[in-house]
Amino acid sequence: MSSDCSDSISSYLEKRIIPCLEEAGFPCFLIDLSQELGVNVSTDMKMPYDVFINTKYSPKNLFFNDVALLSSEEFVHSSVIPGITLKGPLKRNEDQMSFYASISDNFSILISLLPANSTIVKIDCIDRSKAPKSKKYLFNDLILCVGTLTLQFVFSFLPISIIFQLLLVIVLLAFSTYIRIVIKFGLRNLANGHPTMDSLVSLALLGSFVLEIMNLDGLDPFFSFTMLLISVLIGRILEDQAGHKGVCLNAERTILAKMLKPDNENFVEIFMSPELLSPGDLVRILPGEVVPVDGKLVLGACSYFDESFITGESVPVYKESNAITICDCKIVNSKYSDIVLAGTKNVAIGRPVIMECSHSLNGSISSCLARITESALSKQSNAQRFADSLAKWFVPFVLGLSGLTFISNVIIFLDLKLALERSVSVMVSACPCAMALAAPIIFSTAIKLARERGVIFNGMSSFESLSTIQQIFFDKTGTITAGTFTLKGLFLYPANRQDSYRILAIIKRLASTSTHPICSSLTHHLQLLDGASMEEHAVDDFCEIPGRGISCSIRICGVGKSIKALLGNWLLLEENGIKAPQVCDDSTMVLFALEGVHIATITFSESVREEAPFVIGELSKIMRVSILTGDRKGAAQAAAIAVGLDSDIFYECDPFAKEKIVQDAARGDQSMRPIPVAMVGDGLNDSAAMANATLSIAIGTGSPSILWSSKMVIMRSNHPLSLIPEMIHLCQRAKKWIYALWIGSLLYNSIILPMEMGLLGDIFLPSYMASLLMSLSSIGVLVSGHLFSFFNSSAKLMSLAKIQKA
């Protein structure tokens, strides 16, 4: 293989794959490819996976769906499926999901770098950081230890040989699977120069065992050792519970869906699992039943749906079919939405509805939200990375203190037994748990609270960045404004009345092809005018230009020839050599041209969101607020005045101009470091600007692509902007709780370590008591997480009354 190919693969792994996995919460590692690639990179494996890439097949046939995840006991290299095979101790669905989300896109690029004739490439990744934690092993070992402790208590009243009690402890260690794994991994990591908490526990257990051997003639031999085992297991169980504390993300689901299958001229109702539904299937939903997959209402259906799982709003939303197609009747539009989402419930009494599936279960918005939130909870925040970096230094520090304690006590007291006992106590009492678990517990709780209010974050770092934002940009249309437009003026320049109807028909036809809020409003208003039964026209060469409008060729019914049509703003017309009219008022203007001639002008007025003035005022107190819009100066200034903003207004901006403005703001001055900025929009004409912001905030989107690309998504439709300052304050409070837990952890260790070293005189705890006290710190973190949820679950930073008063 050529060195260029090897270097490109190595560079891509180092620059793209590794940072991606680090961000997802997996430990840092370096890759050592096999000799087939000829890449020499130092190996420092800390990942519990063996990765195999089979490139004997064409790269385009390699799909990330062809993935197998096996347990650590199943390292069988005999069968490698086409694609990528990951083998490692991935047990939990959350881990699998986060790993999928982290490397799926990146590995597809990696595969494309490999030559077509490559054989299996092995990336050997061995976990040296910690032993796998299985709840089954933990609880089994705990039961064995409690049983052994009970026997020891009974034997203390009986004339049982000390040798028999020693054999009892040896049998306990032989059958304690988790304890053996901890000792094995702990000593291996210590020998490899990467000591972990398992190393501390392993040395403490061995030291305690030696101490009991030295004390065979004492009272209740091995009693303290068994108590130490129990306290260690209890601590690991609590740590496992705290580390895996998650959020219930699954929406309420129906077990069987009622699919309507055509049978001659009738429909037959068939019970089917939601996983088997496909787009286009018809499903009947009775009152009180849950929508199985995303879809839209048909055949005149209407009802109220509870969308609290998606949006966080408790008030049911009215939905009705706006696409009634019966025989040859035309489509009739409605002002109400016909889209229903999986996980929402039909709450209207006596109103069964029929919906047409638009997505499969896995492609539904609710499934997408669940995957995003699960991925968010698995990604590390900056605070968590900082705590983990301290924890890496903590273990060698404690080992040094333990060794110093042993040597000093031997020299001062000339008592080997006392020195060993205090050395063991130092190792088992040290606890970085509160520092390591504080950030993931508090941030995951905060993300759960945000999820309940209709706000989705794609990572803990996205939530954490909220409190650091120094400038925030708002798109105007559909963000600052409500996205609903009122027709203000319609000016046509036809030769006769018949041409007026034809112009309206063409405008309506073009507007109906776009999902932009202005086009949706234009279609709705034209539906109400005389001539609603206008003929349809065929559209060819359709092109929707972001920040401009629509360009296409249209074949007019009855004429037979194609002519070029433009529908958009003044920039679209000027770029096509058409002189646009100058309008100085605050209207939003849509222009229409045929064959290079401007023949229609439509003006709209739009109102700002009810909560926008209050939100802009609150945000202006803590950061710089700006507005971006493609509208002309008059419309932009009118919206800014309505929300109380008199500066930082950028108007007549196309998507590229918006992107550059956000980039320049994020870059900061030459003498300053880059500053964190946020961009709030709907993802239509501002996706490029949102992609360049530190924090991209999407408002009320139902598009899965925008859900995945945005770092924060507000699904609530009722006063959505009010959630931005609310989430900022939630983030600030979460950070305060984390800092408090960190301070508590430092205070604990600053007291307990000197005590166990003997620096506080006769105040000293036995090793099993010190270990049990360490376990209580994990309980403290769990309790803090529940308290944070309790004190913030009902705290609304701004009520509707405040918004209306403002």
Beta strands, then each sheet from edge to edge (+ up, - down):
strand 1: 50-54
strand 2: 67-70
strand 3: 83-87
strand 4: 121-124
strand 5: 257-263
strand 6: 266-272
strand 7: 282-285
strand 8: 295-297
strand 9: 302-306
strand 10: 317-320
strand 11: 339-340
strand 12: 345-346
strand 13: 353-357
strand 14: 455-457
strand 15: 471-475
strand 16: 481-492
strand 17: 538-545
strand 18: 549-555
strand 19: 562-568
strand 20: 588-594
strand 21: 597-608
strand 22: 624-628
strand 23: 649-650
strand 24: 677-681
strand 25: 695-699
strand 26: 712-714
sheet 1: 2+ 3+ 1- 4+
sheet 2: 6+ 5- 7+ 13- 8+ 11-
sheet 3: 10+ 9- 12+
sheet 4: 14+ 26- 25- 24- 15- 22- 23-
sheet 5: 16+ 21- 20+ 19- 18+ 17-
end
